[in-house]
């Protein structure tokens, strides 16, 4: 793969950069303004080029074709900002700046919309939401339109599981481990969340539900700010969070440092019914989990030169999610009369540590958009768990019979990931190119030691204990080209080639399984701007969904006295073809339709040993699935005091089983709706009302019941907006948890439900201090001030 990548780099065309001229004149009352800062940024705010006006107030810029923001500023004048489309040489004529009465009045108060719709992604501006104040990243994802967070899974509605990135860096975690990690990122440290439905070629191909990119905040330029916040979550059990955040940005240094501490507990309730031919089991599980954790984040960037920046990022977490649980299994006979009970008491002593270190560098090779970046990442995750449980058997009259099971489990999990990548942005006269390469290595080591303690003396059980080692190596190269065909049409075509090698080894079974494959992942995007009010886009992307590490472990792991899980070392990755059409009207109304086709789909199968009344959780590639849907989102902002972002979706499923698993596929339609409403009571008081609803749905092996949620939050500021207090009532009617998850395999029906502590009251207080401007040394670069404002 190294030689292939080298060959591609050597054969890429080195064409001349497009140099389209932009000119204009800056004045005030017909008098030229000399030395005014003029900057050109892309639509995400990243600097493209800049200049200053001459003695006649005239500026000259050169850039590649595209859509940009033009920023103009000068001390004592109101800043100017305008979106421009660069196709041919452009003369903007005379632009007048209005004078401010005093220097202190130069303030930009523009606030972004809560939800922004882009051609390839939806952007949720977390910092503008009242309902996430005092929460964590998972709380923010729960209210992001189009996402579903349930049962330790993060899914894009109708598309499947999504992979999560932090600052464009993919997290090698899934399930409970991912949820645990996201709990340590404070929502107050998040700037925005990007939901990328059809990721371009530069992003990893993993995740059939697209990618979720969590962008953390950076400090405003030439300022420092410290925020101290306290949040108390009130439920059956309380937990409180204390957070301190420091942002510093001056001259060549940009620093962000956050520390978060949480202490307390949360409650989780589960219910599980199993209908055997000759008996029914009704299981209730009630657990209390500690939320104690300490996490920190450090981001440091240093501007070596005007064109080169280097930096380091660190995210760390240490938590002790100890848990105590009690389950009651009521066993009914064929006459539906209570026959006996199993009462299980368990206790988990756990410790989780994770560390993510990134070193990066970015160099702008010219003022017209050519740049190269390098990233090196190291991620480590350790989880240690000691679980004791005892299951007692009772008669229908609640008389003790015997000890059904007792054990002590020791589980160690270690994940280590190293990756390095380089990305090149290369605009030319014919096409804007981007290309790059990435290498990644993952090592997973899990160890389970099971001791049977039913006799009172621990006895090591070799049939259940196991050590599993897994390695995965991935090399990828990509190239993508963006071409503006004319004034109305844009097209982007990309290819990503990934080569993957995996090896899993079970020590106890002395079994090794390897896999080796190379796949091409194309992506296509085309947009058509009919007029100022109407734009259309179509996109296609191919994705891969790789099995979780634990799903490949062939050994049996015990969940309870009558339930165990069995991995499958022969699981294959699933592949997904995604198509999407989108129409936007007046930048307020967006209609989208999608089709997602999953090939060789893999999932969990709940099977049963009827004779022994035992539940078996297995995994297999057994289906092909079509998911399709249509949705509408619109912004209502007719009143200055009320902004409402709303979306509606209808989603359908068509699944075919490709092997006999003793079940019939379930197909159907669902309806979902989301409404996020922000009310400005006055300059210091805001009200937020969010509502969601999802109808019952059938897809594949499962059917699921409806869910809904209504959240109400209010915030108020004091002391020149430095002190903020907020209250949130989350899930007022306690109706957002997963319920009625049903499957039937081999004529055994199973129904699962969960209440995962979603209803609570959160009280938050935060105080910030610092100065808005730090005096800085004068630089010769003409657009320095404007460039920093766009960070």
N, C-alpha and C positions, 0 to 999 in steps of 0.2 A: 504494500500500500504506500510505503514511503516513496518508492520509485515512481508509482503512478502519479502521486501528488506533485513530485518534482517535475515530471514531464508536463503536467497540466500548467504549472506555473511558467515553465519555459515557453510553452506554445501559446499562451494567452496574448492577444494583440495588445501592443503598446501604441495606442493611438493618441493623437493630439487632443488636449482637453478643450471642450467647447468654451469659447470666450464671448459670451453675449454681454453687451454693454448696457448698463443702466445709468441714467443721468437724471439730475434734478437740481433744483435750487431752493435753498432754505432761507426764508425771510421772516421779518416781523414788521408789519406796517410798511411793506415794500422795501425795507432796508435789509441787505444781506446779513445773515448770521455767520460769522467766521468761526472756524474750529468746532462746529457742531459735530457731535458723534453720530455716525450713520452706520447701522449694522443690519445685516441680512441673516436671518435664522430660518431653519426648517420649521415645519409645523409643530414639532415637539419641543421647540425652543433651543435647539443646539445651534451654536454659532456656525455660520457658513463663510462669511467674509465681512469686511468692514472698511470704513474710511473716515475721513474728516473733510469738512467743507473748506474750500480755498478762500481767498480774499474776496471773491465775488459771491460767496455763499453756495458755490456749485460743488457737487460731489460726483464722483465717477466710481462705479462698481463693475466688476466682471464676474460672471458666474455661469454655471451650466443650466440648461433648461429645467424648469420645475416650478413648483408653487412654494412661496416663501412669505415670511413676515418681514416687513421693512420697519425698523425701529430708528427713530430720530430723537435725540435728547441734547439738551444744553442747560447749564446751570441758570436758573431763573426763569425757565420756560417749561410749560406743560409738555410732557413727553408725547410723541406721536407714534402710532402703530397702525399699519395697514397691511392687509394680505394682497400680494401681487402674484400674477402668473407670468413667468418669463418664458417666452417662446422665440421672439425676435428682439432686435434692439429696441430698448424701451426708454422713452423720455417722459418722466413724470411731471415735468413742468415745474411750476412754482408751488412750494409747500410752505404754508405759513404756520409758525409756532406762536402760541399765545403766551404772553408774559404772565408770570405769577407775581402776586404782590410782595411776598416774602419768600426767602429761601426755604423756610420751614414748611411751606405749603406744598412743596413738590412731593406729592404722594400718589402712587398708583393704587387704585382700590378695586381693580377688576377681579371678579371672582368667577372661577370656572364653574360650568354646570356640574351637577352631581354625577350625571351620566353623560358620556360622550360616545357617539357612534362613529367609528372610523370604518373605512372599506374592509379591513381585515380583522378588526378587533373592536370590542366594547371596552371603554375605559370608565372605571368607577373611581371617582375622586374621593377617596376615603376621608381626607382632611376636611371635606365640606359636610360630612354626615354627623348629625348629633347623636344618633343611636349607637355609634361605636365608641363614643367617648368612655375611656376607662376600660375598654375591652381589649381583646387580643386579635391576632390575625384570623383565627378561626371565626370569631364573631363577625369580622368584616366580610369574610367569604360567605357567611350564612345569609347576609342580606344583599349580596351582589346579584343583580338580575341574571337569570339564566343558569345559576348554579344551584346544586343541591348538595347539602352536607348532612349525611346521615350514616349511622352505623360504621363510623371510621372510614367513610369514603367521601371523596369530593368529585362530583360528576357534573358535566355539562348536560343540561336537559336534552334527552334524546340522542346524545352522542356517546355517553359512557364515561369512564374514569379519565380525569385530567391529571397531567403531571404539573408539578409546581416548581417555579423558579423564584429565587430571590435576587433582585438586581441582575436579571438575565442569566443567572447561574442555576442549573438544574439540580434539585435536591434528589439524592439517591435514596429516598425513603418512600414508603407507602403504608397504607393502613393505619394501624394504631401508632406506629412509630412516627409517621408524618404528622398525625394529629397532635401527638405529644410535642413535637418540635414547634409547630405553629402556635401552640399555646404559649410559647415563651417570647413571641414577638408582639410587642405592644401595638395596638391599633393606632395609638398616638404617634408612633414612629413611622407609620406608613403614609406615603404621599398619595399613591394611587395603585389600583389593581387593574392589570390588563388581562382581559379574557380573549385569547387569540384562537379563533375557531379554525382557521386554516393557516398555520404558521409557515412563513417562507423558508427557503432552503437553508438559511444560515442557522436555524434552530434545530435542535435534536428532533429526530423523527418519532421519538417515543411518545405515547399517549394518544389513544384514539379519540379522546374527548378534548383534544387540543391542549393548549398550554395556558397556565395561569402564571402571570409574571407580577410579583409583588415588588413594587418600587419603594425603597425607603427614602426618607426625607434627607435633604442636605440643607446646610445653613444658608441664609441669605448673605449675599456678598457684602464684604466690609462691615460685618457685624458679628456680635456674639450674643447668644441667648441661652439661658438655662431655665428648664421647666421642671418643677417638682410637682408630682401628682399622686393622689391617693384615691383608690376606688374600693368600695365595699359591695360585694355581691351577696344579697340577702335571699336565702332560700331555706329549705329544710336545714341545711348546714350552710354556714357562711364561709366565704373566703375573701381575703383582702389583698390588694396589690399596692405596693409602694414603688414609684418609678421616678428616676431622675434622668433627664436628658440634657446634654450640653451640645450646642451647635456653635462652631467657630469658623469664620471664613474671612481671612485677611491676606492681602498681597498674594503670595504664592501658596498659602496653606489653607486647606479646607479640612475641617475636623468635625466628626460626629461621634459622640460617646454616650452610650445609654446603659443604665443598670436597672434591672427590674427584679423585685422580690415579691413572691406570693406565698401566703400562708393561710391554711384553712382546709375545708373539705367540701366535697360535693356528693350528691346522692344519685344513684342510678337504679332504676327498676326495670326488670325484664320479665316477660311471661312467655311461656312456650308450651304449646299443646301438641301432642302426638297421638294420632288415632290408629292404633293397631287393630288387626281383625278381631282379636279376643280381649283387648283391654285398651283403655285410654289413659294417657299420662297428662297431668296438668301441673306444670312446673312454674313456680314463682321465685324470682331471684331478687334480693334486695342487697345492695352493696353501698359501702361508704369508702370513698377514695380521697386520700390526701392530695392537696394541690400544691404542696410545698415545693418551691423551686426558686432558683437564683439564675438569672441570665444576664448576659452583657453583649454589647455590640460596639465595635470600633471601626470607623471608616476614616482613613487618612489619605488625602491626595496632595501631591506636591507638584507645582508647576515649574518644571526644570527650565523650560524656555517658553516663549510665547506659543509654540506649536507642540510642545511635548509635555505630557503629564504622566507621572507615575503614582502608584498608590497601593495601599494594602487595606484589606478588609478582614475583620474577624467577628465571628458570631459564636458565642459559647453558651452552654446551658448545663445546669446541674439540678436534678430534681429527684425527689424521693416519693413517688406515687404509691405509697403503702395503701393497702386496701384490705378491708374485712368484708366478708359477704356471708349471706345465709340464704340457702335455697330450700324450698319445701316442694317435694314431688308427691302429688296425690295420685294414686293408682286406682283406677276404677275398672270393675269387671265388665263382662258382656251385658249385664243388666244395668249398667251405669251406676252401680252401688260402690261406695268407697270400700276398697279391699285392704289397702295398706298405705303407709307413708314412708318416704325417705327424706330425712332432714340432714342437710349438709351444712357444716360450718367451716369456713375457710379463712385463711389469713395470708396475705402477700406482703413480704418485705422486699421492696424494690429500690434500685438506684439506677438512674439514667444520666449519662454524660454525653455531650456532643460538642464537637469543635469544627468550625469551618474557617479555613484561612485561604485568602485569595490575594495574589500579587498581580498587578496589572499595569500596563503601559499603553499609552495612545499617542501617536504622532501624526500631526497634520502635515502632509508632504507639500501642499501648496494651499493657496487661498481659495481654490475653486472646488474643493470637495474631496480631493484624494487624501486618504488617510489609511493608517495601518495600526492595528491593536494586537496586544498579546495578553493572554490570561493564563495563570497557573493556579490550580485549585487543589487543596487537600482537605478532605472531609473524613472525620472519624466519629463513630457512634458506638457507645457501649451501653448495654443493658444487662443488669444482674438481678435475678429474682429468686427468692426463697419462698416457696408456697407450702403451707401445711393445710391439710383438710381431713376431716373425718365425717363419714356418712353413717348415720344410725338408722336402723329399720324399726318402724313402729307398726302396731296393728291399727285397724280402723278405729279402735277405742283409745288410741294414743298410748298403748302400752308398749314399753321398750321390748324389742325382740332380740336384736343382736347388732354388732358393728358390721355394716355392709362393706365398707371400704375405709382405709386410712392410709395416708401417704405423705411423704415430704419430697417435694420437687426442687431441684436446683437448676436454674436455666441461665446460661450466659450467652449473650449475643454480641458479636463484634463485627462492625462493618467499616471497611477502610476503602476510600475512593481517592484516586489521583487522576487529574486530568490537565491537559494543556491544549490551548487552541490559539490560532491566529486568524484574524479577519482583515480583509482588504476592501476598502471602498475605492472604486476606480471609475469615475465618470469620463466618458470619451465623447467625441463629436457625434458618434453614431448611436451609442447605447451607454447607459449607466450600469457598470458591472460591479458586482460584489462577489468575492470568492474567499475561500479559506479552508482550514483543516483543523481536525481535533483528534486527539488520542485520549483514551480513558481506560482506567484499570480499576476493577472492583474486586475486593476480597471480602467474603462473608464467612464467618466462623461461628457456628452455634453448637452449644454443648448442653445436653439434657441428662441429668442424673436423677433417677427415680428410686426412692427408697420406700418399700412397703412397711408401714408401721402398725398394721392391724394387730400384731402380736404384742405390741408395746416396745419391741426392739427393732430398730431400723434394719431392713434387709434389702441389700442392693439388688434391683431387678434388671438384669441384662436384657430382657425382652422389650423393655420400654425405654431404657437409657440409650443414648446415642450421641455421637459427634458427627456433625455434617460440615464439610468444607466446600465452599463454592467460589469459583473464580470466573470473572467475565472481563474480556478485553475487547475494546471497540475502537476502530479507526474509521474516520469519516473525512471526506472531502466534499466540497460543494461549490457550485457556481450559479449565479443568478444574474439575470439581465433585465433592466427596466428600460423600455423604449416608448417614447411619445410619438405615436404614429402621425397625429395631426392635432388640431385644436380640441378635438372631442375624444379621441381614443388614446388610452394608455394600456400597455400590456407588459406583464412581468412573467418571465419563465425561469424556473429554477430546477436544478437537479442536485440531489444529495446521495452520495454513494457511501454505504456503511458496510463494514466487514466486522462480523462478531464471532468470537470464539468463547465457548463456555465449557466449564468442567465442574461437575459435582461429585463429591466422594463421601459415601457413608462409611464411617470407620467400623461400626458394629456389623454391618452387612457385608463389608469389604466389597462394596459395589461402586464403580465409577462410571459416570455417564458424561459424554462429551457431545458438543454440537458445534458446527462450523458453517456459517452461511454469509453470503454477500448479497445485498439487496439495493436496488435503485429506488429512490423516492422522489418522483417528480412533483412539481407544484406549478400551478398556472393561475394567473390572476389577470383579468381584463376589466377595464372600466370605461364607461361611455358617459360623457357629460352632454346631455341633450340641450340644456339651457341652464340659466341661473338657478332654476327651481328643481330641476330633475336630473338625477344621476343614477346610473345603473352599474352593477358590477357582477361578474361571475367568477367563481374560483373553484379550483380542484386541488386536492392534496392526497397523497398516500402516506399512511401512518403505520406504525408498528406498536403492538402491545405485548411487551415481554412478560413472562411469568414472574411473580414475586419470588424472592429467594426461598422463603419458607415453603412455598408451594411445590418446590422441586425436591424437598427433603423426603426420601422414600419411607422414612421411619414413622412409626405410630406415636403420636403424642396424646396424652390423656387430658381431656377437658373436664370431665366429671366422672363419677363412678359408672355411669352407663353411656358416656359419650366420648368418642375419641376421633382424632383427625389423622388423615393419612395423605401424605404428599405424593406427587407423581413426577419422577425424574424424567419421564418421557414427554412432559408437556412441551408443546411447540408454541412459538410466538404467533399471535393473531395479527392479521393485516386488514387495514381498513381503507376503503376508498371513499372520500368525502367530496360532495358537490354542494355548492351554495350559490344562490342568486339573491341579490339585494338591490332594493330601490329606495332612494332617499329623496324626500320632497321637502324643499325649503329648509333643509337641515333640522327639521323638527319631526318628521314622520319617516319611519324606516320600516319597510316590509322585507322580510327575508324568508326564503324557502330553502330547505336542505334535504339531501339524501345521503345516508351513510350506509355503506355495505361492508359488513364484517365477514371475513373469510376465516375458516378454521377457528371459530370462536371457542375460548376456554372459560370455564366457570366452575363454581362450587356445585357439587351434587350432594344432597342430603339423602342418604340411603339408610336402610334399617335392617337389623338382624331380628326378624320377628320372633324367632324361637327364644332368643335371649333378651328381648326387649332392649336392644342396644342401638344407639344412633351412631352412624358412621359418616363423617364428613370427608368427601373425596374431591379430586379435581380431574378434569378431562377436557380435551378438545372435542366437542360434540355438536356444534351447531354453525349454521350460517344465518346471518340476521340482516334484515333491511330495516333501518329506522328512517323515518321521513316526517317532515312537518312544515308548518308555515306559521309565521309570527308577525306581529305588528307592535312597534314601540313608538311612542310619541311624547313630545314635551308640551306641557301646558304651562304657559307663562304669561297669560294675559294680564295678570296683576303683578305689580312690583313686589308685593308682600307674599306671594304664593308661587312656588315653583313645584310642578308635579311631573314626575317621570313615570310613565306607565308602559307595561308590556303585556301582551297576550299571546299564547302559543297553543297550537293544536298539534299533537305529536302522535304518530302511529307506529306500530311494530308488526313486522312479518318475519317469523322465525321458522327455520327448518332444522330438524335434528338430523345430523348426518350419521349417527349411530344409535343403536337401541340402548336406551338408558332406563327403560321401564316407565316412561312418562310421555305425555303428549305436549307439544308446544302450545304456549298460550300467546294469543295475539289480540290486539285491541287498540283503542285510542285513549288519549288523555288530554285534558285541558288544564292549562296553568295560567295564572295571572299574577302580576306584581305591580304594586303602586308605591312609589316613594314620594312623600310630600314634605316640603320644607316651607315653614311659615316664618316670616320675619315680623315679630310683634313690634319691636322697635330696634334701635341701633344696638342694644345690649342683650336682647332677648330673642331666642329662636325656639321654634317648636318643630318637632319632626314626628311624622306619622307614617309608618311603613306597614304594608299589608301584603301577604302572599297567600296563594291557594294552589293546590295541585289535586286534581281529581283522582279517583282510583285508576289503576293502570295494570295492564297485563302485557308481559314481554318475556319470551323465552320460557324458562322453567318456573317463573314466579309471577304472582299477582300481588299487588300492594294496595293498601287502603289510602284514603285521602288524607292530606295534611294541610294545615293552614296556620297562619300566625298573624297577629296584630301587635305591633310594637309602638310604644309612645314614649317620646323623649323630649326633654326641655333643657336648654342651657341658658345661663345668664352670666354676663361679665360685669366686673366691678374694677375700680382702681385703674381707670384708663385702659380697660380691657386686659389687664395683666392677671387678674384673678378671675377664674371661671369655675362655676359650680354647675353641676348637671345631675339630672335624675332620669333614669330609664326604667320603664316597666316592660319587660321582655315577654313575649308570647303570653299575652294577657289571659287567653282562654285555654292555655296549656294544651294546644292542639297541633304542635309542629313535629312531634316525635314520630318515628317510624312505627307503623302499626299494621296489623293484618298482612304481614309478609307470608304468603302461603305457597306451598309447593306440594305436589303429590307424586311420589315415585314408588313403583311397585305396589300400588294401591294403599300406600301408607301416607296419610295426609298430615302435614306439619304446618303449624301456624306460629309465627313469632311476632312479638311486639316489644317496644322499648319506650321508656320515658327517661331521657337522659338529661334531666335537670335543666330543661330549656326555659322554664318559667322562673323568673327571678326579678328582683328590684336591684338596680345598681345606683349607688350614690357616689359621685365623683367630685373632687375638688382639685384644682391645679393652679399653681402660681408660677408666673414666668418673670424673669428679670434679666437685665442686660442692656446694652446700648444698641440702637438701631444702626449706627454708623461708627466705624473706626476710621480715624484719619489715616490716610495712606499716602505713600509716595507717588508723585506724578510719573506716569509712564508715557513713552513716546507713541505707543500703539493707539491709533486714533479712536477705535471703538471699544476701548477697554471697559469703560463704565457700562456701556450698553451690553457688552458681552457678559459681564458679570451679572447683570440684572436678569438675564435669561437662564441662568443656571437653575 
